[in-house]
């Protein structure tokens, strides 16, 4: 959220580079996760 507000396209978490496509992929996975129990 902070990086997005500041207009940064890439940031680091625990030494890993995080960018918009990676975030979008993670959000899609999390959106589908509740269906995985079925």
N, C-alpha and C positions, 0 to 999 in steps of 0.2 A: 504494500500500500504506500509506504513512504517513497520507494523508488518511483512508483507510478506518479505520485503527486509532484515529484521533483523532475519528471520528464526523462528519467533514465530508462533506457531500453534493456539494460543488462545489469545484474547485480550479483553478489556472491553470498552464498549461505554455506557455512562450514567448508569453505574453500571450493565449492562447486559453482560454476557459472549458471545463472538462472536467467532465461529470457522469455519473452511473451509466448512463443510457440510451446515451450515446455510447460508454462503455467496453463495454457489452454488445454494441453493434453492431460495434465493432472486433473483439471476441473471436469473434463469429460469422463475420466475414470471414476472420480468421486460421485458424479451424477448417476453413473450406472451401478455403483457399489451396492445400493440397497436391493437391487434386482438379483444380485449374485447369490443371495440366500435361497432363492426359490428353486 
